[in-house]
Amino acid sequence: MKSIKLVLWSVAVIFLVVVVVQNLGLLTHKETIKLNLLIKEYQSGPIKLYLYFLGSFLIGLVLSYSYGLAERFKANKTIRNYLETIRKLEEEIKVFKSLPVYKESTPSKETENA
């Protein structure tokens, strides 16, 4: 499984390098960002296109990490609650194990027939 994963990652990296090298002229092209808010209009200076791609990737990475972090906190809280429940139930089991066992008296057959 590890060798298959290594091969797949290698193929993905090689593919990415080929795409970047073949489109280097396009990626170094400069563009501006325009934002029109009806009250005021903003415009950035010329920025290379690969910086847009890199920025979009990093923003997506931060958003997905923060979402995953929130899910991890929820899961840890749930695990803590379950462990606390287990601890309480184990204590209850210990209490029941320490109680003496009384032999239950069973009615004899003579009293049942009467």
PEUR-V568650 format. One record per backbone hydrogen bond with DSSP energy under -0.5 kcal/mol. CO is the residue of the C=O (numbers start at 1). NH is the residue of the N-H. Records with the same first field share a line. If there is no record, write none. Layout:
CO = NH + NH
This chain:
1 = 5
2 = 6
3 = 7
4 = 8
5 = 9
6 = 10
7 = 11
8 = 12
9 = 13
10 = 14
11 = 15
12 = 16
13 = 17
14 = 18
15 = 19
16 = 20
17 = 21
18 = 22
19 = 23
21 = 24
23 = 27
24 = 28
26 = 29
27 = 50
29 = 49
31 = 47
32 = 34
33 = 44
35 = 37 + 42
37 = 39
40 = 37
42 = 35
47 = 31
48 = 51 + 52
49 = 53
50 = 54
51 = 55
52 = 56
53 = 57
54 = 58
55 = 59
56 = 60
57 = 61
58 = 62
59 = 63
60 = 64
61 = 65
62 = 66
63 = 67
64 = 68
65 = 69
66 = 70
67 = 71
68 = 72
69 = 73
70 = 74
71 = 75
72 = 76
73 = 77
74 = 78
75 = 79
76 = 80
77 = 81
78 = 82
79 = 83
80 = 84
81 = 85
82 = 86
83 = 87
84 = 88
85 = 89
86 = 90
87 = 91
88 = 92
89 = 93
90 = 94
91 = 95
92 = 96
93 = 97
94 = 98
95 = 99
100 = 102
108 = 112
109 = 113
110 = 114
